[in-house]
Amino acid sequence: MKYIFMFILLFFLAACSSEDLEEIKINGLKNKERIVVTDSKIMNTIKEALQTAEMEPGIVNLANPHFKIVFKNETYFLWITGESGIIMNAKDTHIIFTLSKQAISDLNEIIKES
């Protein structure tokens, strides 16, 4: 099941080129901040961050997410600090993916600049 979800996630992200996307919404769930990204370069950075995340084994038991990322018909939850980042597809809350250091840096910069 995990591999099916990962395949679907990667297939969906690969199919969504920046030309297909009109916007990506990042909603702060703790501070009610709302960011709407329409710049194709920034959207590609967000897509790449999600695509390069690595699936983690084990049981998921996390606090409420910091952000919700929405594009097309997909929703992801994001937990992010200066040193760590985790994403989860809202449709499958039993699997998490850790973000690379570069993805954490890029996403923190996007959130901070907006």
N, C-alpha and C positions, 0 to 999 in steps of 0.2 A: 504494500500500500504506500509506503514512504517513497519508493522509487517511482510509482505512478504519479504521485503528487509532484515530485521534483521534476519529472519529465513534463508534466502539464505546465508547471510554473515556468520552466525554461522555454518551452515551446511558445507560450503566450508572450513572454517578454521578447523573445526573438522575433516573433511575428509583428510586434508593435514597434515599427520604426518611428523615429521622431517625426517623420512626415505624417504618420497616421494619428499621432497624438496631438490634440489641440491644447490640452492643459493637464497638469498634474496638481492635485490639491493636497496640501499638507496641513492637517488640522491639529493644533495643540490640544491635547485632552486634559492637561492640568491647568494650563494658563489661557486656554481658549483662543490662542493665537491662530490665525488663518493665513496661509500662504498659498497663492495661486501662481504656478510656474507655467509660463508660456514660451519661454526662450528654449529653442531646440537644443542648444548646447547643454544647458542645465538639465533639461529632460533626459538627454543621453547620459549625463553623469548619474542621475538618479537610477535610470534603468540599469546602467553598468553596476552600480552598487548592489542592486537587488540580484542581478545575474551572477555576480561573483561570490555571493554569500554561500557559506558552507553549512550543510545540514548537520544538526547535532542530535546524537542519540539520547534516549532517556525520556523521563516523564517531565512534562512541562508544568511548572508551577511558578508563575511570575506575578508581580504586582501589576497594577493597571499601566498600560502603555503610556509613553510620553506623547506620541503622535500617531495619527492615522493618515496613511498615504492612499489617495484614491486616483486611479486613472482608468479610463474606459469603464469596464464593469468589474474591475478588480479592486479589492481593498486589502491593505496590509497594515499591521500594527508595527510600530517602531519604538524600541527602547534604545536610547542613545545617551552616552555621556562623552566626556573627552577621550576616554580610553577604550570604551566598549560599545558595541552596537548589536542589537538582535532584531530580526524581523520575523513576522509570522503572518501567514495568509489568514485573513478573517474567516475563510471557508474551512480551514483545517487548523484548529487551535491545538492540535496534539503534536505539531512539528514546529521547531524553531530553526532559524538559520542565523549563524553569526556573520557579521560583516568584517571585511578585511580592514586593516588599519587605514589604508587609503580611502576606502568607502566611508569610514567613520569620519575622517578628516574632511572629505568632500561634502558629506551631508551636514556636518556641523557648520561648515562655512556657508552652505546654502541657507540653512535655517537662520544663522546669525545675520547674514546680509539682507534677508528679506524683512 
